[in-house]
Amino acid sequence: EWEEEDFFWHTKILPILQELEKREDNIEYLCLACTKLYQALDEGNMLGKRFKRRNVLLKTLYKLVDIDSDPLSLKLAKIILAMKVDGKNLLSVCKLAFKICRNKKNDFIVQNDTLLDHLLQVLWNEDLQTNNEALVYCMAAIKFMSEKDRLLYKMVSKGAVETFLELMKQINNIKEHDTYFYKLGHLLVQLAATLRILADCAPARRRLSDSGAIPELCVALEQRSSDKDVCICIVSVLSKLSTYNDFCSALADCSRCYILFLALLNKYQKQQDLVVRIIFILGNLTAKNDQSREQFFQEKESVNTLISLFQTYYELGLNALTWHHDRKEKKPLKYPSEAEDVLIKLIRVLANLSIHPRVGTALAAAHPVVGLLVTVLEYKPVDACEELVINAATTINNLSYYQVKNSAVQDKKLHIAELLLKLLMSDSMDAVVEAVRVFGNLSQHHEIRDFIMQKKMYKFMIALLDSKNREVCFPACGVLLNLTVDENKRAFLMEEGGIGKLVDCLQDFGPADWQLSCLICKTLWNYSESMMSAASCFGGDTSTLLVLLTALLDEEVDLECSLDRDIKDCQRVYWEREFKPVAEKLLDRIQSHH
């Protein structure tokens, strides 16, 4: 074997090395020679540590490293890594790979070479503690590579995701008292930054899910909670992954995640980039899961932490505004500002929490929470801060649903009603709809019904019925239904053409929306309670209403609107239990007075 190797060295390898030493001035030639050298070493099975003349080979290659040429450095780095160097030599070559990969001008040559394979081998084979610094540069080079789609998919196919998570497990196994613990923070930053890029790639996400990425990320986050940079990078990964249901469920299953997030929010309260991501994660966790809402709410000081953050970032926003005015800056402020971005996401968490009956009941009675939401409506203009104001109105709407003792919403209901007038008059249809929804709940109270009549807002509600949009018509009809509870307020429906518009709505939506149809019938039922004759009550719309109700009460009508079996069954139940009883009573009343 030695004789064969010796022969191969003298006939194939040595001539190329001699050429490399002679032609140092010709970069193109050197690159070509390096390609031939790699192929020859591979052919002679001389890659790795067992090759006898390895030191001679490496000495020749190291002489060329100082030549200022990235294409040549790439070829050299690949050969040196393939020779399985260690110690300072490994650190040097990993630094070289990092230097090449971070330069965007090298994207083409990096994508068309196999340097990635050798860097992944380094991660897989090298000892974490012995070669910690080399692994940092190696991981940083891979991070830059992962920014190129072609290399990203190649990475995933080569099992890089599993390699990264295995590396994270090894780091997580090193405890705080260990000498290497703090040194490994830099490696974890590069590792997490790479995982954040991979989180955008569907095949990579599948592997992250299969490999149990979420528990490992949570362990790393808890162990490194004192390292702000590590926390920001890991939270960025979790923030992205939490937008997907399976990862959100996995995160909710980590029993300590809420304690951990609250601890970080309290520790880094003014670190906006960290806070905004954690709040975003909490918003995703509480968006669809009732258990998550309750779990978070039950954690000690959870609501107080949110209130404290709210106050902090509201004040930061005001300070930024004052500074901007004092400096007489001509450039308009960016919206949302960093402080407002936190508030938008924080209010979303409160809105989600308030969906849970027990949590919502408690929050409705929490005067500091409602006070802060009202402050947003008081001082933030809807045209400049649309999303923030709408989120505040949504949360107030959710809380106004709960008719509880000591309700802060009920205490402030008239003040809230005054503030909602701004939203009704805005150019934003989303803001208008949200304001109408709040009035839908608040108008169950006679003071608010009197307020609506006094401000002639009922005209606006009737006008909204022309929108032909279910999301607009439904809450507007809810307000009209509540107004017809008071006998002395019912006449406005006929005066403002409301009857005709309600009948039009019934005709437009009919079987497509039994909830809205039921609401319309209830409104007309209340309105007609004291009627003497159908003609005096419903005017020219009487005949249309009779025909329409007869058609909608037909046993087969609800089967025409959807092909989906489950939806059909659900609609059939709603039609029978909710719509049919009130529609039949209304039809009987009209026919008996016709």
Disulfide bonds with the S-S distance in Angstrom:
none
